[in-house]
């Protein structure tokens, strides 16, 4: 694994680990937003909420 960004001169090992972790997480592929799964989850929440009036906001 290569280190693309130049580290600050006074970076501690913990700060370096956190920076590398953040870069690694940012490089991961993101799941699609607003797809079929999200619509199905929203529909299920709406249909079950009619029988639970105390769950309204």
N, C-alpha and C positions, 0 to 999 in steps of 0.2 A: 504494500500500500504506500503510495507516494503522498507526500505532504505538499499540496499545491500552494497554500497560503503561507507567507512568511510569518513565523511566530514573533510575538513581541519580545524584546530583549530581556525583560524581567518577568517572563512567564514561569509560573511554578509547574511542577509535574501534574498537579491536580487540575490546574487551569488548562494545561495542554491536553489532558485526557478529556476534559469536558468539551473543549473546542473540537477535538477530533471526533468525539461522539456526535456533537451537533452537526458537523459536516457530513458524517456518515448517514445520519438520519435524514438530513435534507436531500441527500442524493438518492434515497430510496424512491421507487416509483409510487406515485400517489394513486389511491383508489379512485375510480370514476365518481364524480359528484352528480347527484340527482338522477341516478339510474333507476332501473326497475326495482332493485332491492329497497331503495329508500321509499319509493312510491308504495310498495307492498307493506312496508312497516308502518307508514303513515295511515294507510287504509285500515290496517288491522287495529291501530290505536283508535281511529275514529269510530269503527264499528263497535268496539268493545266499550267505548266510553258512554254510549247511549244508555246502557244498563247500569251505569255507575254515576248518578248525578253528583255525588259527593266528590268526584275526582275532577270537577271542572275548576278552571282557574279563577 
